[in-house]
Protein backbone atom coordinates (compact mmCIF):
# COMPACT_ATOMS: atom_id res chain seq x y z
CA UNK A 1 0.00 0.00 0.00
CA UNK A 2 1.41 3.38 -0.97
CA UNK A 3 1.45 6.50 1.20
CA UNK A 4 -1.56 8.12 -0.52
CA UNK A 5 -3.70 5.04 0.10
CA UNK A 6 -2.68 5.05 3.77
CA UNK A 7 -3.66 8.72 4.09
CA UNK A 8 -6.97 8.03 2.36
CA UNK A 9 -7.84 5.18 4.73
CA UNK A 10 -6.82 7.15 7.83
CA UNK A 11 -8.96 10.11 6.79
CA UNK A 12 -11.87 7.85 5.85
CA UNK A 13 -11.75 6.07 9.19
CA UNK A 14 -11.77 9.42 10.98
CA UNK A 15 -14.77 10.53 8.92
CA UNK A 16 -16.72 7.37 9.77
CA UNK A 17 -16.05 8.13 13.46
CA UNK A 18 -17.09 11.77 12.96
CA UNK A 19 -13.57 12.84 13.86
CA UNK A 20 -10.77 14.79 12.21
CA UNK A 21 -7.21 13.65 11.57
CA UNK A 22 -4.37 15.26 13.51
CA UNK A 23 -1.63 14.91 10.90
CA UNK A 24 1.34 17.08 11.83
CA UNK A 25 3.90 15.80 9.32
CA UNK A 26 4.78 17.25 5.95
CA UNK A 27 2.46 16.47 3.07
CA UNK A 28 3.60 17.98 -0.22
CA UNK A 29 1.21 19.86 -2.53
CA UNK A 30 1.53 16.98 -5.01
CA UNK A 31 0.51 14.49 -2.32
CA UNK A 32 -2.51 16.60 -1.33
CA UNK A 33 -3.57 16.69 -4.98
CA UNK A 34 -3.14 12.93 -5.29
CA UNK A 35 -5.15 12.37 -2.11
CA UNK A 36 -8.01 14.54 -3.32
CA UNK A 37 -7.94 12.92 -6.76
CA UNK A 38 -8.12 9.47 -5.17
CA UNK A 39 -11.03 10.60 -3.01
CA UNK A 40 -12.84 11.86 -6.12
CA UNK A 41 -12.32 8.54 -7.91
CA UNK A 42 -13.89 6.74 -4.95
CA UNK A 43 -16.65 9.38 -4.60
CA UNK A 44 -15.78 10.12 -0.97
CA UNK A 45 -14.26 13.58 -1.46
CA UNK A 46 -16.61 15.47 0.94
CA UNK A 47 -15.94 12.88 3.66
CA UNK A 48 -12.18 13.09 3.22
CA UNK A 49 -12.15 16.89 3.03
CA UNK A 50 -14.16 17.27 6.23
CA UNK A 51 -11.71 15.01 8.06
CA UNK A 52 -8.47 16.68 6.88
CA UNK A 53 -8.99 20.39 6.19
CA UNK A 54 -8.21 21.55 9.75
CA UNK A 55 -5.19 19.36 10.50
CA UNK A 56 -1.75 20.97 11.11
CA UNK A 57 -0.35 19.39 7.92
CA UNK A 58 -2.89 21.34 5.86
CA UNK A 59 -1.83 24.80 7.09
CA UNK A 60 1.15 25.31 4.71
CA UNK A 61 -1.06 24.70 1.65
CA UNK A 62 -4.40 25.84 3.06
CA UNK A 63 -4.80 28.97 0.94
CA UNK A 64 -3.40 27.32 -2.16
CA UNK A 65 -5.07 23.87 -2.13
CA UNK A 66 -7.43 23.37 0.79
CA UNK A 67 -9.56 26.51 0.94
CA UNK A 68 -10.35 26.52 -2.84
CA UNK A 69 -11.95 23.07 -2.44
CA UNK A 70 -14.48 24.29 0.13
CA UNK A 71 -16.87 25.72 -2.45
CA UNK A 72 -16.83 22.47 -4.45
CA UNK A 73 -17.50 20.45 -1.32
CA UNK A 74 -20.45 22.61 -0.33
CA UNK A 75 -21.86 22.34 -3.85
CA UNK A 76 -21.63 18.54 -3.68
CA UNK A 77 -23.26 18.45 -0.27
CA UNK A 78 -26.05 20.83 -1.28
CA UNK A 79 -26.67 18.77 -4.42
CA UNK A 80 -27.02 15.64 -2.29
CA UNK A 81 -29.41 17.43 0.08
CA UNK A 82 -31.55 18.39 -2.93
CA UNK A 83 -31.48 14.80 -4.25
CA UNK A 84 -32.51 13.39 -0.88
CA UNK A 85 -35.33 15.90 -0.45
CA UNK A 86 -36.68 15.22 -3.95
CA UNK A 87 -36.48 11.47 -3.46
CA UNK A 88 -38.43 11.61 -0.19
CA UNK A 89 -41.12 13.69 -1.89
CA UNK A 90 -41.28 11.18 -4.76
CA UNK A 91 -41.51 8.26 -2.34
CA UNK A 92 -44.31 9.99 -0.44
CA UNK A 93 -46.15 10.52 -3.74
CA UNK A 94 -45.80 6.80 -4.58
CA UNK A 95 -47.07 5.81 -1.14
CA UNK A 96 -50.07 8.10 -1.47
CA UNK A 97 -50.95 6.24 -4.66
CA UNK A 98 -50.64 2.87 -2.93
CA UNK A 99 -47.18 2.01 -4.30
CA UNK A 100 -44.51 0.90 -1.80
CA UNK A 101 -41.26 0.00 -3.57
CA UNK A 102 -38.43 -1.49 -1.52
CA UNK A 103 -35.61 1.05 -1.39
CA UNK A 104 -32.10 -0.44 -1.50
CA UNK A 105 -28.54 0.88 -1.06
CA UNK A 106 -28.28 4.67 -1.42
CA UNK A 107 -30.39 6.49 1.12
CA UNK A 108 -30.70 3.39 3.35
CA UNK A 109 -26.92 3.26 3.77
CA UNK A 110 -26.36 7.01 3.70
CA UNK A 111 -28.46 7.65 6.81
CA UNK A 112 -26.07 5.42 8.80
CA UNK A 113 -23.15 7.82 8.33
CA UNK A 114 -22.34 10.58 10.86
CA UNK A 115 -22.86 13.17 8.09
CA UNK A 116 -25.25 11.47 5.61
CA UNK A 117 -25.09 14.12 2.90
CA UNK A 118 -21.29 13.85 2.74
CA UNK A 119 -21.78 10.29 1.46
CA UNK A 120 -23.07 11.08 -2.03
CA UNK A 121 -25.34 8.88 -4.17
CA UNK A 122 -25.42 9.00 -7.94
CA UNK A 123 -28.95 7.62 -7.99
CA UNK A 124 -31.50 5.94 -5.77
CA UNK A 125 -32.53 2.32 -6.35
CA UNK A 126 -36.02 0.94 -5.81
CA UNK A 127 -37.22 -2.63 -6.23
CA UNK A 128 -40.78 -3.31 -7.35
CA UNK A 129 -42.64 -6.58 -7.93
CA UNK A 130 -42.87 -6.94 -11.75
CA UNK A 131 -46.66 -7.16 -11.55
CA UNK A 132 -46.71 -3.69 -9.94
CA UNK A 133 -44.42 -2.09 -12.50
CA UNK A 134 -47.11 -0.71 -14.88
CA UNK A 135 -48.88 1.10 -12.04
CA UNK A 136 -45.61 2.32 -10.55
CA UNK A 137 -44.46 3.60 -13.96
CA UNK A 138 -47.73 5.46 -14.37
CA UNK A 139 -47.38 7.14 -10.97
CA UNK A 140 -43.73 8.02 -11.68
CA UNK A 141 -44.78 9.80 -14.87
CA UNK A 142 -47.57 11.53 -12.96
CA UNK A 143 -44.94 12.97 -10.62
CA UNK A 144 -42.98 14.35 -13.58
CA UNK A 145 -40.38 11.62 -13.95
CA UNK A 146 -39.19 10.66 -17.43
CA UNK A 147 -37.36 7.66 -18.81
CA UNK A 148 -35.22 7.27 -21.94
CA UNK A 149 -36.43 3.66 -22.34
CA UNK A 150 -38.73 3.17 -25.33
CA UNK A 151 -42.32 2.18 -24.49
CA UNK A 152 -41.99 -1.19 -26.24
CA UNK A 153 -39.01 -2.10 -24.04
CA UNK A 154 -40.47 -1.12 -20.67
CA UNK A 155 -41.84 -4.59 -19.95
CA UNK A 156 -38.68 -6.47 -20.91
CA UNK A 157 -36.04 -4.31 -19.16
CA UNK A 158 -35.09 -5.57 -15.69
CA UNK A 159 -34.37 -2.00 -14.55
CA UNK A 160 -35.72 1.29 -15.84
CA UNK A 161 -33.92 4.61 -15.22
CA UNK A 162 -35.84 7.82 -14.52
CA UNK A 163 -34.94 11.49 -14.25
CA UNK A 164 -36.85 14.74 -13.89
CA UNK A 165 -36.37 18.00 -15.77
CA UNK A 166 -35.01 20.76 -13.56
CA UNK A 167 -34.13 18.31 -10.78
CA UNK A 168 -30.91 16.39 -9.96
CA UNK A 169 -32.87 13.28 -8.94
CA UNK A 170 -31.97 10.02 -10.67
CA UNK A 171 -33.88 6.79 -10.06
CA UNK A 172 -33.32 3.19 -11.10
CA UNK A 173 -36.52 1.17 -10.76
CA UNK A 174 -35.68 -2.53 -10.59
CA UNK A 175 -37.92 -5.49 -11.30
CA UNK A 176 -35.07 -7.74 -10.18
CA UNK A 177 -31.88 -6.83 -8.37
CA UNK A 178 -29.57 -8.32 -11.00
CA UNK A 179 -29.88 -8.72 -14.77
CA UNK A 180 -31.53 -12.15 -15.21
CA UNK A 181 -29.76 -12.81 -18.52
CA UNK A 182 -26.25 -12.44 -17.07
CA UNK A 183 -24.39 -15.74 -17.30
CA UNK A 184 -21.94 -14.61 -14.61
CA UNK A 185 -24.33 -13.46 -11.87
CA UNK A 186 -27.94 -13.58 -13.06
CA UNK A 187 -28.47 -16.54 -10.74
CA UNK A 188 -28.06 -14.24 -7.72
CA UNK A 189 -31.72 -13.29 -8.14
CA UNK A 190 -32.76 -16.67 -6.78
CA UNK A 191 -31.80 -15.54 -3.28
CA UNK A 192 -34.17 -12.57 -3.43
CA UNK A 193 -37.31 -14.25 -4.74
CA UNK A 194 -39.36 -13.61 -1.58
CA UNK A 195 -37.96 -10.27 -0.43
CA UNK A 196 -41.26 -8.43 -0.92
CA UNK A 197 -42.92 -10.67 1.68
CA UNK A 198 -40.17 -10.04 4.24
CA UNK A 199 -39.52 -6.30 4.15
CA UNK A 200 -38.95 -3.95 7.07
CA UNK A 201 -39.67 -0.26 7.55
CA UNK A 202 -37.03 2.26 8.59
CA UNK A 203 -37.28 6.01 9.12
CA UNK A 204 -35.26 8.58 7.18
CA UNK A 205 -35.73 12.25 8.04
CA UNK A 206 -39.15 11.52 9.47
CA UNK A 207 -40.29 9.58 6.41
CA UNK A 208 -40.99 5.84 6.64
CA UNK A 209 -39.15 3.86 3.98
CA UNK A 210 -39.84 0.26 3.02
CA UNK A 211 -36.69 -1.76 2.46
CA UNK A 212 -35.32 -5.31 2.50
CA UNK A 213 -35.04 -7.06 5.83
CA UNK A 214 -31.65 -6.70 7.50
CA UNK A 215 -30.17 -10.05 6.46
CA UNK A 216 -31.39 -9.75 2.87
CA UNK A 217 -30.15 -6.18 2.61
CA UNK A 218 -26.65 -6.90 3.89
CA UNK A 219 -26.43 -9.92 1.59
CA UNK A 220 -27.57 -7.73 -1.30
CA UNK A 221 -24.88 -5.12 -0.52
CA UNK A 222 -22.31 -7.91 -0.59
CA UNK A 223 -23.71 -9.36 -3.82
CA UNK A 224 -23.67 -5.91 -5.41
CA UNK A 225 -19.98 -5.48 -4.52
CA UNK A 226 -19.38 -9.06 -5.71
CA UNK A 227 -21.01 -8.29 -9.06
CA UNK A 228 -18.73 -5.30 -9.59
CA UNK A 229 -15.75 -7.38 -8.47
CA UNK A 230 -16.52 -9.86 -11.26
CA UNK A 231 -16.53 -6.93 -13.69
CA UNK A 232 -13.56 -4.64 -13.10
CA UNK A 233 -13.74 -3.97 -9.38
CA UNK A 234 -15.40 -1.69 -6.84
CA UNK A 235 -14.29 1.02 -4.44
CA UNK A 236 -13.80 1.59 -0.74
CA UNK A 237 -17.16 3.34 -0.34
CA UNK A 238 -19.00 0.06 -0.89
CA UNK A 239 -16.95 -1.48 1.91
CA UNK A 240 -18.01 1.44 4.12
CA UNK A 241 -21.68 0.83 3.30
CA UNK A 242 -21.35 -2.85 4.20
CA UNK A 243 -19.60 -2.34 7.53
CA UNK A 244 -21.76 0.61 8.58
CA UNK A 245 -24.86 -1.49 7.87
CA UNK A 246 -23.43 -4.44 9.82
CA UNK A 247 -22.51 -2.22 12.76
CA UNK A 248 -26.00 -0.71 12.85
CA UNK A 249 -28.11 -3.83 12.39
CA UNK A 250 -25.76 -6.69 13.33
CA UNK A 251 -27.93 -8.12 16.10
CA UNK A 252 -30.80 -8.48 13.62
CA UNK A 253 -28.71 -10.22 10.96
CA UNK A 254 -28.72 -14.01 10.56
CA UNK A 255 -24.97 -14.46 10.06
CA UNK A 256 -25.22 -18.24 9.65
CA UNK A 257 -27.77 -17.80 6.87
CA UNK A 258 -25.43 -15.25 5.28
CA UNK A 259 -22.52 -17.68 5.41
CA UNK A 260 -24.50 -20.45 3.73
CA UNK A 261 -25.58 -18.12 0.92
CA UNK A 262 -22.07 -16.74 0.43
CA UNK A 263 -20.69 -20.27 0.22
CA UNK A 264 -23.24 -21.16 -2.45
CA UNK A 265 -21.93 -18.40 -4.72
CA UNK A 266 -18.24 -18.89 -3.80
CA UNK A 267 -18.16 -15.50 -2.09
CA UNK A 268 -17.45 -16.54 1.51
CA UNK A 269 -13.70 -15.78 1.39
CA UNK A 270 -14.41 -12.57 -0.53
CA UNK A 271 -16.92 -11.47 2.13
CA UNK A 272 -14.64 -12.40 5.02
CA UNK A 273 -11.91 -10.30 3.41
CA UNK A 274 -14.30 -7.32 3.20
CA UNK A 275 -15.01 -7.48 6.91
CA UNK A 276 -11.32 -7.91 7.66
CA UNK A 277 -10.64 -4.71 5.69
CA UNK A 278 -13.37 -3.04 7.70
CA UNK A 279 -11.91 -4.25 10.99
CA UNK A 280 -8.23 -3.53 10.24
CA UNK A 281 -8.53 -0.23 8.39
CA UNK A 282 -11.99 1.24 9.05
CA UNK A 283 -14.58 1.03 11.84
CA UNK A 284 -16.09 -2.46 11.65
CA UNK A 285 -16.81 -3.62 15.21
CA UNK A 286 -17.19 -7.42 15.25
CA UNK A 287 -18.70 -7.43 18.75
CA UNK A 288 -21.19 -4.64 18.03
CA UNK A 289 -22.16 -6.31 14.75
CA UNK A 290 -22.60 -9.71 16.46
CA UNK A 291 -20.22 -11.09 13.82
CA UNK A 292 -20.43 -14.83 14.37
CA UNK A 293 -17.51 -17.06 15.31
CA UNK A 294 -17.96 -19.05 12.09
CA UNK A 295 -17.07 -15.94 10.14
CA UNK A 296 -14.32 -14.79 12.49
CA UNK A 297 -12.42 -18.06 12.36
CA UNK A 298 -12.10 -17.93 8.56
CA UNK A 299 -8.46 -17.42 7.58
CA UNK A 300 -8.15 -14.99 4.69
CA UNK A 301 -5.60 -12.38 3.61
CA UNK A 302 -7.41 -9.16 2.79
CA UNK A 303 -4.43 -7.22 1.44
CA UNK A 304 -4.76 -8.23 -2.23
CA UNK A 305 -8.46 -7.37 -2.27
CA UNK A 306 -7.76 -4.03 -0.57
CA UNK A 307 -5.08 -3.17 -3.13
CA UNK A 308 -7.42 -4.05 -6.01
CA UNK A 309 -10.34 -1.99 -4.74
CA UNK A 310 -8.15 1.02 -3.98
CA UNK A 311 -6.93 0.92 -7.57
CA UNK A 312 -10.35 0.33 -9.09
CA UNK A 313 -12.32 3.45 -8.20
CA UNK A 314 -15.98 3.51 -7.22
CA UNK A 315 -17.22 0.99 -9.82
CA UNK A 316 -14.00 -0.34 -11.33
CA UNK A 317 -13.77 2.52 -13.81
CA UNK A 318 -10.62 4.31 -12.63
CA UNK A 319 -9.39 4.05 -16.23
CA UNK A 320 -10.68 2.57 -19.48
CA UNK A 321 -8.14 -0.29 -19.58
CA UNK A 322 -9.47 -1.60 -16.27
CA UNK A 323 -13.07 -1.04 -17.36
CA UNK A 324 -12.56 -3.00 -20.58
CA UNK A 325 -10.82 -5.82 -18.70
CA UNK A 326 -14.22 -6.81 -17.28
CA UNK A 327 -15.06 -8.97 -20.29
CA UNK A 328 -12.04 -11.15 -19.51
CA UNK A 329 -13.04 -11.76 -15.89
CA UNK A 330 -16.72 -12.24 -16.72
CA UNK A 331 -15.83 -14.77 -19.42
CA UNK A 332 -13.68 -16.66 -16.91
CA UNK A 333 -16.54 -16.84 -14.39
CA UNK A 334 -19.01 -17.90 -17.09
CA UNK A 335 -16.62 -20.55 -18.39
CA UNK A 336 -16.40 -22.15 -14.95
CA UNK A 337 -20.20 -22.20 -14.62
CA UNK A 338 -20.26 -24.04 -17.95
CA UNK A 339 -17.71 -26.55 -16.68
CA UNK A 340 -14.87 -25.15 -18.74
CA UNK A 341 -11.44 -23.94 -17.70
CA UNK A 342 -11.48 -20.37 -16.40
CA UNK A 343 -8.91 -18.40 -18.36
CA UNK A 344 -8.55 -15.25 -20.38
CA UNK A 345 -10.18 -15.70 -23.78
CA UNK A 346 -9.19 -12.78 -25.98
CA UNK A 347 -11.44 -13.75 -28.91
CA UNK A 348 -14.49 -14.03 -26.68
CA UNK A 349 -13.59 -10.68 -25.14
CA UNK A 350 -13.56 -9.06 -28.58
CA UNK A 351 -16.56 -11.00 -29.91
CA UNK A 352 -18.96 -11.72 -27.00
CA UNK A 353 -21.90 -14.05 -27.40
CA UNK A 354 -25.40 -12.98 -28.38
CA UNK A 355 -26.86 -12.98 -24.84
CA UNK A 356 -24.20 -10.71 -23.41
CA UNK A 357 -24.56 -8.26 -26.34
CA UNK A 358 -28.35 -7.86 -26.19
CA UNK A 359 -28.26 -5.47 -23.25
CA UNK A 360 -26.22 -2.82 -25.05
CA UNK A 361 -27.65 -3.49 -28.53
CA UNK A 362 -31.41 -4.02 -28.07
CA UNK A 363 -32.03 -4.58 -31.78
CA UNK A 364 -30.41 -8.02 -31.35
CA UNK A 365 -33.54 -9.17 -29.50
CA UNK A 366 -35.52 -8.89 -32.73
CA UNK A 367 -32.69 -9.37 -35.22
CA UNK A 368 -30.12 -11.79 -33.72
CA UNK A 369 -28.52 -12.29 -37.14
CA UNK A 370 -27.14 -8.74 -36.84
CA UNK A 371 -24.67 -9.86 -34.17
CA UNK A 372 -21.66 -9.21 -36.50
CA UNK A 373 -22.95 -5.63 -36.98
CA UNK A 374 -23.06 -5.20 -33.21
CA UNK A 375 -19.49 -6.53 -32.96
CA UNK A 376 -18.38 -3.93 -35.50
CA UNK A 377 -20.17 -1.15 -33.59
CA UNK A 378 -18.54 -2.30 -30.38
CA UNK A 379 -15.06 -2.28 -31.90
CA UNK A 380 -15.60 1.20 -33.39
CA UNK A 381 -16.80 2.48 -30.02
CA UNK A 382 -13.76 0.98 -28.32
CA UNK A 383 -11.44 2.62 -30.84
CA UNK A 384 -13.15 5.98 -30.30
CA UNK A 385 -12.79 5.66 -26.52
CA UNK A 386 -9.17 4.61 -26.95
CA UNK A 387 -8.45 7.68 -29.05
CA UNK A 388 -10.08 10.14 -26.64
CA UNK A 389 -9.14 8.59 -23.30
CA UNK A 390 -5.96 8.14 -21.34
CA UNK A 391 -5.13 4.83 -19.71
CA UNK A 392 -6.87 2.80 -22.36
CA UNK A 393 -4.85 0.14 -24.16
CA UNK A 394 -5.96 -3.30 -25.27
CA UNK A 395 -2.70 -4.85 -24.05
CA UNK A 396 -3.16 -3.23 -20.64
CA UNK A 397 -6.76 -4.49 -20.46
CA UNK A 398 -5.56 -8.04 -21.09
CA UNK A 399 -2.85 -7.66 -18.46
CA UNK A 400 -5.31 -6.37 -15.87
CA UNK A 401 -7.81 -9.07 -16.82
CA UNK A 402 -5.23 -11.82 -16.29
CA UNK A 403 -4.17 -10.35 -12.95
CA UNK A 404 -7.77 -10.14 -11.79
CA UNK A 405 -8.46 -13.74 -12.84
CA UNK A 406 -5.67 -14.74 -10.45
CA UNK A 407 -7.34 -12.61 -7.79
CA UNK A 408 -10.64 -14.42 -8.34
CA UNK A 409 -8.80 -17.71 -7.87
CA UNK A 410 -7.08 -16.44 -4.73
CA UNK A 411 -10.44 -15.80 -3.06
CA UNK A 412 -12.00 -19.06 -4.20
CA UNK A 413 -14.45 -17.49 -6.64
CA UNK A 414 -13.18 -19.61 -9.51
CA UNK A 415 -11.06 -22.75 -9.32
CA UNK A 416 -7.29 -22.62 -9.58
Secondary structure, 3 states (H helix, E strand, C coil): CCHHHHHHHHHHHHHHCCCCCCCCCCCCHHHHHHHHHHHHHCCCHHHHHHHHCCCHHHHHHHHHHHCCHHHHHHHHHHHHHHHHHHHHHHHHHHHHCCCCCEEECHHHHHCCCCCHHHCCCCCEEEECCHHHHHHHHHHHHHHCCECCCCHHHCCCCCEEEEECCCCCCEEEEECCCCCCCCCCCHHHHHHHCCHHHCCEEEEECCEEEEECCHHHHHHHHHHHHHHHHHHCCCCHHHHHHHHHHHHHHHHHCCHHHHHHHHHHCCCHHHHHHHHHHHHHHCCCCCCCCCCCHHHHCCCCCCHHHHHHHHHHCCCCCCCHHHHHCHHHHHHHHHHHHCCCCCCCCHHHHHCCCHHHHHCCCCHHHHCHHHHHHHHHHHHHHHHHHHHHCCCCCHHHHHHHHHHHHHHHHHCCCCCC
